[in-house]
Amino acid sequence: MPYPTDPLLLSGAWASVILTLMVYSYVLFKETPLFRFAEHTYISASLAISVIVSYGTLEKNALIPLSKGDLSYLIPVILGVLLYTLPFRQVRWVSRYPLAFVVGVGTGLAMRGAVHAQMVAQVLAAITLPKAPQPIDWFNFFFSLIAFLTSTSYFIFTREHVGLLKIPTKIGRYMIMLALGSYFGNTILFRMAMLSGRVEEILKVFKIIPWP
């Protein structure tokens, strides 16, 4: 594909390159006016997009159903409006009720999801036999089972980790360190993927590599 000639597309590409260089200038020069400008631009653009998306969600999920006579959406709309009493000192106490409702519902949903994802799903995955009888599948099964049991035994605080608990809890500690190390490695890989993507974008704009 030839280099684009659309002025709007070119201006957007050059703006992204300039802002990218401003952001990564922090690595060489620490915090500079250019970095602060790019930071504030990113925050303001994110805020603007959030406002637009929020309004679209409100219109789609509340205003349009209300206009069709579905009054069940009136309760969340009222709770949302009451949240905006927070800046006013005289009626600020009203915002506590919708906030308590939101926190309560959010906590309940989070606990339900956490119990299923971090407990039930983990137990089922640890005790479910592999479907394909390949050697690597059995190795993964036994390794995951041992890691699950030993990591769980590490968090037994009612007894001292001596005797029969000494070896499994020690293995569990190594398994936990291995998991944390893999999480950290995935984070580094994600950051490097983001960096390589921005570098590729810069090289495209400067015509060093072909435009896709």
CNS distance restraints for C-alpha pairs under 8 A (distance, minus, plus):
assign (resid   1 and name CA) (resid 210 and name CA) 7.74 0.50 0.50
assign (resid   1 and name CA) (resid 211 and name CA) 6.08 0.50 0.50
assign (resid   1 and name CA) (resid 212 and name CA) 5.77 0.50 0.50
assign (resid   2 and name CA) (resid 210 and name CA) 7.81 0.50 0.50
assign (resid   2 and name CA) (resid 211 and name CA) 6.55 0.50 0.50
assign (resid   3 and name CA) (resid 207 and name CA) 7.75 0.50 0.50
assign (resid   3 and name CA) (resid 210 and name CA) 7.68 0.50 0.50
assign (resid   3 and name CA) (resid 211 and name CA) 5.93 0.50 0.50
assign (resid   4 and name CA) (resid   9 and name CA) 7.29 0.50 0.50
assign (resid   4 and name CA) (resid  10 and name CA) 6.94 0.50 0.50
assign (resid   5 and name CA) (resid   9 and name CA) 7.65 0.50 0.50
assign (resid   5 and name CA) (resid  10 and name CA) 6.88 0.50 0.50
assign (resid   6 and name CA) (resid  10 and name CA) 6.14 0.50 0.50
assign (resid   7 and name CA) (resid  11 and name CA) 5.99 0.50 0.50
assign (resid   8 and name CA) (resid  12 and name CA) 6.23 0.50 0.50
assign (resid   9 and name CA) (resid  13 and name CA) 6.19 0.50 0.50
assign (resid  10 and name CA) (resid  14 and name CA) 6.14 0.50 0.50
assign (resid  11 and name CA) (resid  15 and name CA) 5.97 0.50 0.50
assign (resid  12 and name CA) (resid  16 and name CA) 6.17 0.50 0.50
assign (resid  13 and name CA) (resid  17 and name CA) 6.31 0.50 0.50
assign (resid  13 and name CA) (resid 205 and name CA) 6.61 0.50 0.50
assign (resid  14 and name CA) (resid  18 and name CA) 6.12 0.50 0.50
assign (resid  14 and name CA) (resid 205 and name CA) 6.88 0.50 0.50
assign (resid  15 and name CA) (resid  19 and name CA) 6.08 0.50 0.50
assign (resid  16 and name CA) (resid  20 and name CA) 5.97 0.50 0.50
assign (resid  17 and name CA) (resid  21 and name CA) 6.25 0.50 0.50
assign (resid  17 and name CA) (resid 198 and name CA) 7.92 0.50 0.50
assign (resid  17 and name CA) (resid 201 and name CA) 7.31 0.50 0.50
assign (resid  17 and name CA) (resid 202 and name CA) 5.66 0.50 0.50
assign (resid  17 and name CA) (resid 205 and name CA) 7.67 0.50 0.50
assign (resid  18 and name CA) (resid  22 and name CA) 6.23 0.50 0.50
assign (resid  19 and name CA) (resid  23 and name CA) 6.18 0.50 0.50
assign (resid  19 and name CA) (resid  38 and name CA) 5.67 0.50 0.50
assign (resid  20 and name CA) (resid  24 and name CA) 6.26 0.50 0.50
assign (resid  20 and name CA) (resid 198 and name CA) 7.22 0.50 0.50
assign (resid  21 and name CA) (resid  25 and name CA) 6.00 0.50 0.50
assign (resid  22 and name CA) (resid  26 and name CA) 7.53 0.50 0.50
assign (resid  22 and name CA) (resid  34 and name CA) 5.51 0.50 0.50
assign (resid  22 and name CA) (resid  35 and name CA) 5.09 0.50 0.50
assign (resid  22 and name CA) (resid  38 and name CA) 6.11 0.50 0.50
assign (resid  23 and name CA) (resid  34 and name CA) 7.75 0.50 0.50
assign (resid  23 and name CA) (resid  35 and name CA) 5.19 0.50 0.50
assign (resid  23 and name CA) (resid  38 and name CA) 6.12 0.50 0.50
assign (resid  23 and name CA) (resid  39 and name CA) 7.16 0.50 0.50
assign (resid  24 and name CA) (resid  28 and name CA) 7.60 0.50 0.50
assign (resid  24 and name CA) (resid  35 and name CA) 7.80 0.50 0.50
assign (resid  25 and name CA) (resid  29 and name CA) 5.85 0.50 0.50
assign (resid  25 and name CA) (resid  30 and name CA) 6.99 0.50 0.50
assign (resid  25 and name CA) (resid  31 and name CA) 7.96 0.50 0.50
assign (resid  25 and name CA) (resid  32 and name CA) 7.86 0.50 0.50
assign (resid  25 and name CA) (resid  34 and name CA) 7.94 0.50 0.50
assign (resid  25 and name CA) (resid  35 and name CA) 6.60 0.50 0.50
assign (resid  26 and name CA) (resid  30 and name CA) 4.15 0.50 0.50
assign (resid  26 and name CA) (resid  31 and name CA) 5.41 0.50 0.50
assign (resid  26 and name CA) (resid  32 and name CA) 7.10 0.50 0.50
assign (resid  26 and name CA) (resid  35 and name CA) 6.39 0.50 0.50
assign (resid  31 and name CA) (resid  35 and name CA) 6.05 0.50 0.50
assign (resid  31 and name CA) (resid  36 and name CA) 7.03 0.50 0.50
assign (resid  32 and name CA) (resid  36 and name CA) 6.28 0.50 0.50
assign (resid  33 and name CA) (resid  37 and name CA) 6.06 0.50 0.50
assign (resid  34 and name CA) (resid  38 and name CA) 6.29 0.50 0.50
assign (resid  35 and name CA) (resid  39 and name CA) 6.04 0.50 0.50
assign (resid  36 and name CA) (resid  40 and name CA) 6.00 0.50 0.50
assign (resid  37 and name CA) (resid  41 and name CA) 6.04 0.50 0.50
assign (resid  38 and name CA) (resid  42 and name CA) 6.13 0.50 0.50
assign (resid  39 and name CA) (resid  43 and name CA) 6.26 0.50 0.50
assign (resid  40 and name CA) (resid  44 and name CA) 6.00 0.50 0.50
assign (resid  41 and name CA) (resid  45 and name CA) 5.99 0.50 0.50
assign (resid  42 and name CA) (resid  46 and name CA) 6.03 0.50 0.50
assign (resid  43 and name CA) (resid  47 and name CA) 6.10 0.50 0.50
assign (resid  44 and name CA) (resid  48 and name CA) 6.12 0.50 0.50
assign (resid  45 and name CA) (resid  49 and name CA) 6.16 0.50 0.50
assign (resid  46 and name CA) (resid  50 and name CA) 6.06 0.50 0.50
assign (resid  47 and name CA) (resid  51 and name CA) 6.19 0.50 0.50
assign (resid  48 and name CA) (resid  52 and name CA) 6.31 0.50 0.50
assign (resid  49 and name CA) (resid  53 and name CA) 6.05 0.50 0.50
assign (resid  50 and name CA) (resid  54 and name CA) 5.86 0.50 0.50
assign (resid  51 and name CA) (resid  55 and name CA) 6.10 0.50 0.50
assign (resid  52 and name CA) (resid  56 and name CA) 6.19 0.50 0.50
assign (resid  53 and name CA) (resid  57 and name CA) 6.11 0.50 0.50
assign (resid  54 and name CA) (resid  58 and name CA) 6.07 0.50 0.50
assign (resid  55 and name CA) (resid  59 and name CA) 6.05 0.50 0.50
assign (resid  56 and name CA) (resid  60 and name CA) 6.05 0.50 0.50
assign (resid  57 and name CA) (resid  61 and name CA) 5.82 0.50 0.50
assign (resid  57 and name CA) (resid  62 and name CA) 7.90 0.50 0.50
assign (resid  58 and name CA) (resid  62 and name CA) 5.35 0.50 0.50
assign (resid  58 and name CA) (resid  63 and name CA) 6.46 0.50 0.50
assign (resid  59 and name CA) (resid  63 and name CA) 4.67 0.50 0.50
assign (resid  59 and name CA) (resid  64 and name CA) 5.89 0.50 0.50
assign (resid  60 and name CA) (resid  64 and name CA) 5.73 0.50 0.50
assign (resid  60 and name CA) (resid  65 and name CA) 7.57 0.50 0.50
assign (resid  61 and name CA) (resid  65 and name CA) 6.67 0.50 0.50
assign (resid  62 and name CA) (resid  66 and name CA) 6.03 0.50 0.50
assign (resid  62 and name CA) (resid  73 and name CA) 5.77 0.50 0.50
assign (resid  62 and name CA) (resid  74 and name CA) 7.69 0.50 0.50
assign (resid  62 and name CA) (resid  77 and name CA) 7.10 0.50 0.50
assign (resid  63 and name CA) (resid  67 and name CA) 6.09 0.50 0.50
assign (resid  64 and name CA) (resid  68 and name CA) 6.46 0.50 0.50
assign (resid  65 and name CA) (resid  69 and name CA) 6.58 0.50 0.50
assign (resid  65 and name CA) (resid  70 and name CA) 5.43 0.50 0.50
assign (resid  65 and name CA) (resid  71 and name CA) 7.88 0.50 0.50
assign (resid  65 and name CA) (resid  73 and name CA) 7.22 0.50 0.50
assign (resid  66 and name CA) (resid  70 and name CA) 5.02 0.50 0.50
assign (resid  66 and name CA) (resid  71 and name CA) 5.87 0.50 0.50
assign (resid  66 and name CA) (resid  73 and name CA) 6.53 0.50 0.50
assign (resid  66 and name CA) (resid  74 and name CA) 7.23 0.50 0.50
assign (resid  73 and name CA) (resid  77 and name CA) 6.49 0.50 0.50
assign (resid  74 and name CA) (resid  78 and name CA) 6.17 0.50 0.50
assign (resid  75 and name CA) (resid  79 and name CA) 6.27 0.50 0.50
assign (resid  76 and name CA) (resid  80 and name CA) 6.03 0.50 0.50
assign (resid  77 and name CA) (resid  81 and name CA) 6.20 0.50 0.50
assign (resid  78 and name CA) (resid  82 and name CA) 6.17 0.50 0.50
assign (resid  79 and name CA) (resid  83 and name CA) 6.61 0.50 0.50
assign (resid  79 and name CA) (resid  98 and name CA) 5.19 0.50 0.50
assign (resid  80 and name CA) (resid  84 and name CA) 7.37 0.50 0.50
assign (resid  80 and name CA) (resid  98 and name CA) 7.13 0.50 0.50
assign (resid  81 and name CA) (resid  85 and name CA) 7.66 0.50 0.50
assign (resid  82 and name CA) (resid  94 and name CA) 6.57 0.50 0.50
assign (resid  82 and name CA) (resid  95 and name CA) 5.49 0.50 0.50
assign (resid  82 and name CA) (resid  98 and name CA) 6.76 0.50 0.50
assign (resid  83 and name CA) (resid  94 and name CA) 7.73 0.50 0.50
assign (resid  83 and name CA) (resid  95 and name CA) 4.72 0.50 0.50
assign (resid  83 and name CA) (resid  96 and name CA) 7.83 0.50 0.50
assign (resid  83 and name CA) (resid  98 and name CA) 6.42 0.50 0.50
assign (resid  83 and name CA) (resid  99 and name CA) 6.99 0.50 0.50
assign (resid  84 and name CA) (resid  95 and name CA) 7.13 0.50 0.50
assign (resid  85 and name CA) (resid  91 and name CA) 6.13 0.50 0.50
assign (resid  85 and name CA) (resid  92 and name CA) 5.37 0.50 0.50
assign (resid  85 and name CA) (resid  94 and name CA) 6.72 0.50 0.50
assign (resid  85 and name CA) (resid  95 and name CA) 5.80 0.50 0.50
assign (resid  86 and name CA) (resid  91 and name CA) 7.40 0.50 0.50
assign (resid  86 and name CA) (resid  92 and name CA) 4.60 0.50 0.50
assign (resid  86 and name CA) (resid  93 and name CA) 7.54 0.50 0.50
assign (resid  86 and name CA) (resid  94 and name CA) 7.77 0.50 0.50
assign (resid  86 and name CA) (resid  95 and name CA) 5.71 0.50 0.50
assign (resid  87 and name CA) (resid  92 and name CA) 6.71 0.50 0.50
assign (resid  88 and name CA) (resid  92 and name CA) 5.49 0.50 0.50
assign (resid  91 and name CA) (resid  95 and name CA) 7.89 0.50 0.50
assign (resid  92 and name CA) (resid  96 and name CA) 7.67 0.50 0.50
assign (resid  93 and name CA) (resid  97 and name CA) 7.95 0.50 0.50
assign (resid  94 and name CA) (resid  98 and name CA) 7.89 0.50 0.50
assign (resid  95 and name CA) (resid  99 and name CA) 6.17 0.50 0.50
assign (resid  96 and name CA) (resid 100 and name CA) 5.87 0.50 0.50
assign (resid  97 and name CA) (resid 101 and name CA) 6.24 0.50 0.50
assign (resid  98 and name CA) (resid 102 and name CA) 6.12 0.50 0.50
assign (resid  99 and name CA) (resid 103 and name CA) 6.10 0.50 0.50
assign (resid 100 and name CA) (resid 104 and name CA) 5.94 0.50 0.50
assign (resid 101 and name CA) (resid 105 and name CA) 6.12 0.50 0.50
assign (resid 102 and name CA) (resid 106 and name CA) 5.93 0.50 0.50
assign (resid 103 and name CA) (resid 107 and name CA) 5.93 0.50 0.50
assign (resid 104 and name CA) (resid 108 and name CA) 6.19 0.50 0.50
assign (resid 105 and name CA) (resid 109 and name CA) 6.20 0.50 0.50
assign (resid 106 and name CA) (resid 110 and name CA) 5.99 0.50 0.50
assign (resid 107 and name CA) (resid 111 and name CA) 6.01 0.50 0.50
assign (resid 108 and name CA) (resid 112 and name CA) 6.19 0.50 0.50
assign (resid 109 and name CA) (resid 113 and name CA) 6.12 0.50 0.50
assign (resid 110 and name CA) (resid 114 and name CA) 5.86 0.50 0.50
assign (resid 111 and name CA) (resid 115 and name CA) 5.99 0.50 0.50
assign (resid 112 and name CA) (resid 116 and name CA) 6.32 0.50 0.50
assign (resid 113 and name CA) (resid 117 and name CA) 5.88 0.50 0.50
assign (resid 114 and name CA) (resid 118 and name CA) 5.44 0.50 0.50
assign (resid 114 and name CA) (resid 119 and name CA) 7.42 0.50 0.50
assign (resid 115 and name CA) (resid 119 and name CA) 5.23 0.50 0.50
assign (resid 115 and name CA) (resid 120 and name CA) 6.47 0.50 0.50
assign (resid 116 and name CA) (resid 120 and name CA) 4.80 0.50 0.50
assign (resid 116 and name CA) (resid 121 and name CA) 5.79 0.50 0.50
assign (resid 117 and name CA) (resid 121 and name CA) 5.18 0.50 0.50
assign (resid 117 and name CA) (resid 122 and name CA) 6.93 0.50 0.50
assign (resid 118 and name CA) (resid 122 and name CA) 5.88 0.50 0.50
assign (resid 119 and name CA) (resid 123 and name CA) 6.13 0.50 0.50
assign (resid 120 and name CA) (resid 124 and name CA) 6.20 0.50 0.50
assign (resid 121 and name CA) (resid 125 and name CA) 6.00 0.50 0.50
assign (resid 122 and name CA) (resid 126 and name CA) 6.10 0.50 0.50
assign (resid 123 and name CA) (resid 127 and name CA) 6.34 0.50 0.50
assign (resid 124 and name CA) (resid 128 and name CA) 5.88 0.50 0.50
assign (resid 126 and name CA) (resid 141 and name CA) 7.12 0.50 0.50
assign (resid 126 and name CA) (resid 144 and name CA) 6.22 0.50 0.50
assign (resid 126 and name CA) (resid 145 and name CA) 5.03 0.50 0.50
assign (resid 126 and name CA) (resid 148 and name CA) 6.87 0.50 0.50
assign (resid 127 and name CA) (resid 145 and name CA) 7.00 0.50 0.50
assign (resid 129 and name CA) (resid 141 and name CA) 7.00 0.50 0.50
assign (resid 130 and name CA) (resid 137 and name CA) 6.15 0.50 0.50
assign (resid 130 and name CA) (resid 138 and name CA) 6.65 0.50 0.50
assign (resid 130 and name CA) (resid 141 and name CA) 6.78 0.50 0.50
assign (resid 132 and name CA) (resid 137 and name CA) 6.91 0.50 0.50
assign (resid 133 and name CA) (resid 137 and name CA) 6.66 0.50 0.50
assign (resid 133 and name CA) (resid 138 and name CA) 7.01 0.50 0.50
assign (resid 134 and name CA) (resid 138 and name CA) 6.52 0.50 0.50
assign (resid 135 and name CA) (resid 139 and name CA) 6.18 0.50 0.50
assign (resid 136 and name CA) (resid 140 and name CA) 6.12 0.50 0.50
assign (resid 137 and name CA) (resid 141 and name CA) 6.13 0.50 0.50
assign (resid 138 and name CA) (resid 142 and name CA) 6.19 0.50 0.50
assign (resid 139 and name CA) (resid 143 and name CA) 5.97 0.50 0.50
assign (resid 140 and name CA) (resid 144 and name CA) 5.93 0.50 0.50
assign (resid 141 and name CA) (resid 145 and name CA) 6.08 0.50 0.50
assign (resid 142 and name CA) (resid 146 and name CA) 6.03 0.50 0.50
assign (resid 143 and name CA) (resid 147 and name CA) 6.03 0.50 0.50
assign (resid 144 and name CA) (resid 148 and name CA) 5.97 0.50 0.50
assign (resid 145 and name CA) (resid 149 and name CA) 6.17 0.50 0.50
assign (resid 146 and name CA) (resid 150 and name CA) 5.94 0.50 0.50
assign (resid 147 and name CA) (resid 151 and name CA) 5.77 0.50 0.50
assign (resid 147 and name CA) (resid 171 and name CA) 8.00 0.50 0.50
assign (resid 147 and name CA) (resid 172 and name CA) 6.49 0.50 0.50
assign (resid 147 and name CA) (resid 175 and name CA) 5.95 0.50 0.50
assign (resid 148 and name CA) (resid 152 and name CA) 6.07 0.50 0.50
assign (resid 149 and name CA) (resid 153 and name CA) 6.16 0.50 0.50
assign (resid 149 and name CA) (resid 172 and name CA) 7.70 0.50 0.50
assign (resid 150 and name CA) (resid 154 and name CA) 6.34 0.50 0.50
assign (resid 150 and name CA) (resid 168 and name CA) 5.07 0.50 0.50
assign (resid 150 and name CA) (resid 169 and name CA) 5.78 0.50 0.50
assign (resid 150 and name CA) (resid 170 and name CA) 7.98 0.50 0.50
assign (resid 150 and name CA) (resid 171 and name CA) 6.15 0.50 0.50
assign (resid 150 and name CA) (resid 172 and name CA) 4.20 0.50 0.50
assign (resid 150 and name CA) (resid 173 and name CA) 7.90 0.50 0.50
assign (resid 150 and name CA) (resid 175 and name CA) 7.77 0.50 0.50
assign (resid 151 and name CA) (resid 155 and name CA) 7.23 0.50 0.50
assign (resid 151 and name CA) (resid 169 and name CA) 6.91 0.50 0.50
assign (resid 151 and name CA) (resid 171 and name CA) 7.55 0.50 0.50
assign (resid 151 and name CA) (resid 172 and name CA) 3.94 0.50 0.50
assign (resid 151 and name CA) (resid 173 and name CA) 6.49 0.50 0.50
assign (resid 151 and name CA) (resid 175 and name CA) 6.47 0.50 0.50
assign (resid 151 and name CA) (resid 176 and name CA) 6.42 0.50 0.50
assign (resid 152 and name CA) (resid 156 and name CA) 7.35 0.50 0.50
assign (resid 152 and name CA) (resid 172 and name CA) 7.23 0.50 0.50
assign (resid 153 and name CA) (resid 165 and name CA) 7.57 0.50 0.50
assign (resid 153 and name CA) (resid 168 and name CA) 6.74 0.50 0.50
assign (resid 153 and name CA) (resid 169 and name CA) 5.60 0.50 0.50
assign (resid 153 and name CA) (resid 172 and name CA) 6.93 0.50 0.50
assign (resid 154 and name CA) (resid 168 and name CA) 7.45 0.50 0.50
assign (resid 154 and name CA) (resid 169 and name CA) 4.41 0.50 0.50
assign (resid 154 and name CA) (resid 170 and name CA) 7.37 0.50 0.50
assign (resid 154 and name CA) (resid 172 and name CA) 5.65 0.50 0.50
assign (resid 154 and name CA) (resid 173 and name CA) 6.51 0.50 0.50
assign (resid 160 and name CA) (resid 165 and name CA) 7.84 0.50 0.50
assign (resid 161 and name CA) (resid 165 and name CA) 5.08 0.50 0.50
assign (resid 161 and name CA) (resid 166 and name CA) 4.93 0.50 0.50
assign (resid 161 and name CA) (resid 169 and name CA) 6.80 0.50 0.50
assign (resid 162 and name CA) (resid 166 and name CA) 4.49 0.50 0.50
assign (resid 164 and name CA) (resid 168 and name CA) 7.75 0.50 0.50
assign (resid 165 and name CA) (resid 169 and name CA) 5.87 0.50 0.50
assign (resid 166 and name CA) (resid 170 and name CA) 6.11 0.50 0.50
assign (resid 167 and name CA) (resid 171 and name CA) 6.19 0.50 0.50
assign (resid 168 and name CA) (resid 172 and name CA) 5.96 0.50 0.50
assign (resid 169 and name CA) (resid 173 and name CA) 6.16 0.50 0.50
assign (resid 170 and name CA) (resid 174 and name CA) 6.57 0.50 0.50
assign (resid 171 and name CA) (resid 175 and name CA) 6.23 0.50 0.50
assign (resid 172 and name CA) (resid 176 and name CA) 6.15 0.50 0.50
assign (resid 173 and name CA) (resid 177 and name CA) 6.23 0.50 0.50
assign (resid 174 and name CA) (resid 178 and name CA) 6.06 0.50 0.50
assign (resid 175 and name CA) (resid 179 and name CA) 6.21 0.50 0.50
assign (resid 176 and name CA) (resid 180 and name CA) 6.17 0.50 0.50
assign (resid 177 and name CA) (resid 181 and name CA) 6.02 0.50 0.50
assign (resid 178 and name CA) (resid 182 and name CA) 6.25 0.50 0.50
assign (resid 179 and name CA) (resid 183 and name CA) 6.27 0.50 0.50
assign (resid 180 and name CA) (resid 184 and name CA) 6.20 0.50 0.50
assign (resid 181 and name CA) (resid 185 and name CA) 6.12 0.50 0.50
assign (resid 182 and name CA) (resid 186 and name CA) 6.11 0.50 0.50
assign (resid 183 and name CA) (resid 187 and name CA) 6.26 0.50 0.50
assign (resid 184 and name CA) (resid 188 and name CA) 6.32 0.50 0.50
assign (resid 185 and name CA) (resid 189 and name CA) 6.18 0.50 0.50
assign (resid 186 and name CA) (resid 190 and name CA) 6.08 0.50 0.50
assign (resid 187 and name CA) (resid 191 and name CA) 6.27 0.50 0.50
assign (resid 188 and name CA) (resid 192 and name CA) 6.15 0.50 0.50
assign (resid 189 and name CA) (resid 193 and name CA) 6.04 0.50 0.50
assign (resid 190 and name CA) (resid 194 and name CA) 6.29 0.50 0.50
assign (resid 191 and name CA) (resid 195 and name CA) 6.24 0.50 0.50
assign (resid 192 and name CA) (resid 196 and name CA) 6.03 0.50 0.50
assign (resid 193 and name CA) (resid 197 and name CA) 6.08 0.50 0.50
assign (resid 194 and name CA) (resid 198 and name CA) 6.37 0.50 0.50
assign (resid 195 and name CA) (resid 199 and name CA) 6.17 0.50 0.50
assign (resid 196 and name CA) (resid 200 and name CA) 6.02 0.50 0.50
assign (resid 197 and name CA) (resid 201 and name CA) 6.24 0.50 0.50
assign (resid 198 and name CA) (resid 202 and name CA) 6.25 0.50 0.50
assign (resid 199 and name CA) (resid 203 and name CA) 6.20 0.50 0.50
assign (resid 200 and name CA) (resid 204 and name CA) 6.21 0.50 0.50
assign (resid 201 and name CA) (resid 205 and name CA) 6.35 0.50 0.50
assign (resid 202 and name CA) (resid 206 and name CA) 6.25 0.50 0.50
assign (resid 203 and name CA) (resid 207 and name CA) 6.12 0.50 0.50
assign (resid 203 and name CA) (resid 208 and name CA) 5.07 0.50 0.50
assign (resid 203 and name CA) (resid 209 and name CA) 5.76 0.50 0.50
assign (resid 204 and name CA) (resid 208 and name CA) 5.99 0.50 0.50
assign (resid 204 and name CA) (resid 209 and name CA) 5.28 0.50 0.50
assign (resid 204 and name CA) (resid 210 and name CA) 6.16 0.50 0.50
assign (resid 204 and name CA) (resid 211 and name CA) 5.64 0.50 0.50
assign (resid 205 and name CA) (resid 211 and name CA) 8.00 0.50 0.50
assign (resid 207 and name CA) (resid 211 and name CA) 7.46 0.50 0.50
